Amino acid sequence: MHIAIAGNIGAGKTSLTELLAKHFGWEAHFEDVIDNPYLDDFYNHMERWSFNLQIYFLKSRFEQLLSFKENKKTIIQDRTIYEDAHIFAPNLNAMGLMNQRDFKNYKGIFDLMESLIEGPDVLIYLRSSIPNLVNKIHKRGRDYENSISIDYLSRLNERYEAWISTYDPEKLIIIDVDSLDFVDNKEDLSKVIHIIDEKLK
């Protein structure tokens, strides 16, 4: 089984991936942030590095998905390839930070990849308000995220909501994380686990 966690920057995807993997005994797969050679440059000069960054993430997630095909374990994945293609890249294009030629090229590569992969069996979407995201981003203190603007996060949130509104409800779990602290509060984590248990039944 392939379970994936989706959500905006700072929503808690990585933390929840770790916690659920530990609880259920699932195999966790994470977004390639530490070894990503473009992230620092991207946040310092988005227009110059947006295409490079998105292509890197696309390649990285496609490699992940291909490895899942050979894996018999239940997998939990931190962010999906679809978020890059339906949210991040179109947002950069709309903001004038990825030109039309690069976006068309990117979309063509994604469309080709999409014909060779399958989506997750269950998608967990972490819904969050902008103040909550900002608070979490500041709390974790990643240097390269210091320059993320509220406008950028807001645009991403709008795209997430639009994407989720068209997602197959049979394969979707929506968790509102504004009122939950599943990292430091065991009761909140238990609530999330219960919601997931009910869906998987």
C-alpha positions as CSV (number, residue, x, y, z in Angstrom):
1,M,0.0,0.0,0.0
2,H,1.2,3.5,-0.8
3,I,0.1,6.3,1.5
4,A,1.2,9.9,0.9
5,I,1.0,13.1,3.0
6,A,0.3,16.4,1.2
7,G,0.3,20.0,2.4
8,N,1.8,23.4,2.2
9,I,5.2,24.3,3.5
10,G,5.3,24.0,7.3
11,A,2.0,22.0,7.6
12,G,3.8,19.1,9.4
13,K,4.2,16.5,6.6
14,T,7.7,15.3,7.6
15,S,6.8,15.1,11.3
16,L,3.6,13.2,10.7
17,T,5.4,10.9,8.2
18,E,7.9,10.0,10.9
19,L,5.3,9.4,13.6
20,L,3.0,7.3,11.4
21,A,5.9,5.2,10.1
22,K,6.9,4.5,13.7
23,H,3.3,3.7,14.9
24,F,2.2,1.5,12.0
25,G,5.6,0.0,11.1
26,W,5.4,1.6,7.6
27,E,8.5,2.4,5.5
28,A,9.0,6.2,5.3
29,H,10.2,8.1,2.2
30,F,11.0,11.8,2.5
31,E,11.3,14.8,0.3
32,D,14.9,15.4,-0.8
33,V,15.6,18.6,1.1
34,I,19.0,18.1,2.7
35,D,20.8,17.0,-0.5
36,N,18.9,19.3,-2.8
37,P,21.5,21.5,-4.6
38,Y,19.0,24.2,-5.6
39,L,16.9,25.1,-2.5
40,D,19.2,27.8,-1.1
41,D,19.6,29.4,-4.6
42,F,15.9,29.2,-5.3
43,Y,14.8,31.1,-2.2
44,N,17.4,33.8,-2.8
45,H,16.6,34.2,-6.5
46,M,13.3,32.4,-7.4
47,E,13.1,33.5,-11.0
48,R,16.6,32.2,-11.9
49,W,16.3,28.8,-10.2
50,S,12.6,27.9,-10.3
51,F,12.9,25.6,-13.3
52,N,16.0,23.9,-12.0
53,L,14.5,23.3,-8.6
54,Q,11.2,21.9,-10.0
55,I,13.0,19.6,-12.4
56,Y,15.2,18.3,-9.5
57,F,12.1,17.6,-7.4
58,L,10.4,15.9,-10.4
59,K,13.3,13.6,-11.0
60,S,13.7,12.8,-7.3
61,R,10.0,11.9,-6.8
62,F,9.8,9.9,-10.0
63,E,12.8,7.8,-8.8
64,Q,10.9,7.3,-5.5
65,L,7.8,6.2,-7.3
66,L,9.7,3.7,-9.5
67,S,11.3,2.2,-6.4
68,F,7.8,1.8,-4.8
69,K,6.8,-0.6,-7.6
70,E,9.4,-3.1,-6.4
71,N,8.6,-2.7,-2.7
72,K,6.2,-5.0,-1.0
73,K,6.0,-3.0,2.2
74,T,3.4,-0.3,3.1
75,I,5.0,3.0,2.2
76,I,4.3,6.4,3.6
77,Q,5.6,9.3,1.5
78,D,6.3,12.9,2.5
79,R,4.8,15.0,-0.4
80,T,3.7,13.7,-3.8
81,I,4.8,14.3,-7.4
82,Y,1.4,15.8,-8.1
83,E,1.9,18.7,-5.7
84,D,4.9,19.8,-7.8
85,A,2.9,19.6,-11.0
86,H,-0.5,21.0,-9.9
87,I,0.6,23.5,-7.2
88,F,4.2,24.6,-7.1
89,A,5.2,24.8,-10.8
90,P,1.9,26.4,-11.9
91,N,2.2,28.9,-9.0
92,L,5.7,29.9,-10.1
93,N,4.5,30.3,-13.6
94,A,1.5,32.4,-12.5
95,M,3.8,34.6,-10.4
96,G,6.1,35.2,-13.4
97,L,8.9,33.3,-11.6
98,M,9.0,30.5,-14.2
99,N,8.6,31.6,-17.9
100,Q,6.1,30.0,-20.2
101,R,8.7,28.1,-22.2
102,D,10.2,26.5,-19.1
103,F,6.7,25.7,-17.7
104,K,5.6,24.1,-20.9
105,N,8.8,22.0,-20.9
106,Y,8.3,21.0,-17.3
107,K,4.6,20.1,-17.8
108,G,5.5,18.0,-20.8
109,I,8.0,16.0,-18.7
110,F,5.5,15.5,-15.9
111,D,2.8,14.4,-18.4
112,L,5.2,11.7,-19.7
113,M,6.0,10.6,-16.2
114,E,2.4,10.5,-15.1
115,S,1.6,8.0,-17.8
116,L,4.0,5.6,-16.2
117,I,3.0,5.9,-12.5
118,E,0.1,5.4,-10.2
119,G,-1.1,7.8,-7.5
120,P,-1.2,6.9,-3.8
121,D,-3.9,4.5,-2.4
122,V,-4.6,7.0,0.3
123,L,-3.7,10.8,0.4
124,I,-3.6,12.5,3.7
125,Y,-4.0,16.3,3.2
126,L,-2.9,18.5,6.1
127,R,-5.0,21.7,5.9
128,S,-3.5,24.7,7.6
129,S,-4.1,28.5,7.9
130,I,-1.3,30.9,6.9
131,P,-0.6,32.1,10.5
132,N,-0.1,28.5,11.6
133,L,2.3,27.8,8.7
134,V,4.3,30.9,9.4
135,N,4.6,30.0,13.0
136,K,5.8,26.4,12.2
137,I,8.3,27.7,9.6
138,H,9.8,30.1,12.0
139,K,9.9,27.5,14.7
140,R,11.9,25.0,12.7
141,G,14.4,27.7,11.7
142,R,15.6,26.5,8.3
143,D,17.8,29.3,7.0
144,Y,16.7,29.0,3.4
145,E,13.0,29.4,4.4
146,N,13.5,32.8,6.0
147,S,12.7,34.6,2.8
148,I,9.3,32.9,2.1
149,S,6.6,35.5,1.8
150,I,3.1,35.3,3.2
151,D,1.9,36.1,-0.4
152,Y,3.7,33.0,-1.7
153,L,2.3,30.8,1.1
154,S,-1.2,32.2,0.5
155,R,-1.1,31.4,-3.3
156,L,0.1,27.9,-2.5
157,N,-2.8,27.4,0.0
158,E,-5.3,28.5,-2.6
159,R,-3.9,26.0,-5.2
160,Y,-3.9,23.2,-2.6
161,E,-7.5,23.8,-1.8
162,A,-8.4,23.9,-5.5
163,W,-6.5,20.6,-6.1
164,I,-8.0,18.8,-3.1
165,S,-11.6,19.9,-4.1
166,T,-11.2,17.7,-7.2
167,Y,-9.5,14.8,-5.6
168,D,-11.1,11.4,-5.3
169,P,-12.9,11.5,-1.8
170,E,-12.6,7.7,-1.5
171,K,-8.8,8.0,-1.4
172,L,-8.6,11.2,0.6
173,I,-8.2,12.1,4.3
174,I,-8.3,15.8,5.3
175,I,-6.8,16.7,8.7
176,D,-7.2,20.3,9.9
177,V,-3.9,20.9,11.7
178,D,-4.5,24.4,13.1
179,S,-6.0,22.9,16.3
180,L,-3.7,19.9,16.5
181,D,-0.2,19.4,17.8
182,F,0.5,15.8,17.0
183,V,4.3,16.3,17.6
184,D,4.1,17.3,21.3
185,N,0.6,16.2,22.3
186,K,0.0,12.4,22.4
187,E,-3.8,12.8,22.5
188,D,-3.7,14.8,19.3
189,L,-1.5,12.1,17.6
190,S,-4.0,9.5,18.8
191,K,-6.9,11.5,17.1
192,V,-5.0,11.5,13.8
193,I,-4.1,7.8,14.1
194,H,-7.8,7.0,14.8
195,I,-9.0,9.0,11.7
196,I,-6.4,7.1,9.5
197,D,-7.4,3.7,11.1
198,E,-11.0,4.3,10.2
199,K,-10.2,5.1,6.6
200,L,-7.9,2.1,6.1
201,K,-10.6,-0.2,7.4
